[in-house]
């Protein structure tokens, strides 16, 4: 069972600020705290798992490469 992605208050606040800054600078729109919070909730719930799974896959590939490296340092029997 997949656990929902949890943000602490600092992370949530920083992400809301980032969304507001983006909308202000890139779209010349003001995004209020409520709207930014709702957008962040959508991103976390709908898109977060995709990013999470991509990170898991990248970690899996990295670890597999490192495990394969272990075979390269085996002592060869005579």
Residue pairs with C-beta under 8 A, 6 or more apart in sequence:
2 49
4 45
5 44
5 45
5 48
5 49
5 52
7 15
7 44
12 37
12 40
15 40
16 33
16 36
16 37
16 40
19 31
19 36
19 39
19 40
20 30
20 31
20 33
20 36
23 29
23 30
23 31
23 36
24 30
24 31
31 39
